[in-house]
Amino acid sequence: MPDDYPTSTYYCGTYTAPTISNLFSNTLLRGYWSSSVYSATDGWISDFGNGATLNNNKTDSSMYVRCVSP
């Protein structure tokens, strides 16, 4: 990635919404928490609207959670 690329946001290609398969019905094009920890205060989120993966403060209640099972 270029040196001036933001290190807290990652995009893998160019996407059009939605960036999640429409097999997952009723998924809002918003940020969803990952189970991965970024730091003591932040966690990772994936934005299904624009394809971004970025860190966000764990106290932010505006993000969504999606339960999945193998």
Secondary structure by P-SEA (a helix, b strand, c coil): cccccccccccccccccccccccccccccbbbbccccccccbbbbbccccbbbbbbbcccccbbbbbbcc
